[in-house]
Structure formats: structure tokens, C-alpha cells
């Protein structure tokens, strides 16, 4: 199989896009970073007895348990409910961070970055430089 060479027109267009993106990042980044750091998401469990708040990295900021929870002393169910509610809040916080950064980073690139998905990031760069 012959190696393919980058399409110079596509490469030039991608370089121009990166330049515009960089210029936007320089001017917008401080405000975007401040908004991203301030992200907090609160979610309630399906039964409404567990409320969790997480920060932008999914760190647990607050956990509230409704006193009615003690009417059903099932520790496994409580643990599962807390875990499920935290996971729901973490997913929502992640999307809030992606949305916050969307003015300077395309959402799919931001998701790949947050996921540590180097294959997707490199694949996107390769696709853009080859004009695909």
C-alpha cells in the first residue's frame, strides 16, 4: 500500500482554521476557564431522596440525604442510588464543561480530550490534513 501525502489545500485550510481557533482561544480562554471552573451540577435520584452536587471534574461537592431515606434501611440500595445519582451528575457536569469550551474547542475534540482519547484526536488531525 502506497503512503498517501497530505492534500496541501486541505492542510492550508486546516492551518488557517487553527490560526483562527488560536486567536479566539487567546481572547476567550480566561473567561471560558473561569466559567468552566465554576461549573456545578446538582442531580436528584429517581426517588428524590438523594441529591448530589458535583464540580467540573466530577468531584463530589455536596451530598444530601432526605430523612425519609431511613424508613427503608437497605444500605445496598442506598449505595446504588448514591452511585447512580453521582454518575448522572458527573455526566451532566462533563457536558456542561464541553458546552462551556465550545466557543474555542469543537465539542467532539473536547470530549476526546476529556476522555484521553488520543486516537480520535490524531485521527481528526489526520482527516483534516488529508482533506477527507
Buried (B, 14 or more C-beta within 10 A) or exposed (E): EEEEEBBEEBBEBBEEEEEEBEEBBEEEBEEBEEBBEEBBBBBBBEEEBBBBBBBBEBEEEEEEBBEEBEEEEEEEEBEEBBEBBBBBBBBBBBBBBBBBBEEBBBEEBBBBBEEEBEEBBEEBEEEBBBEE
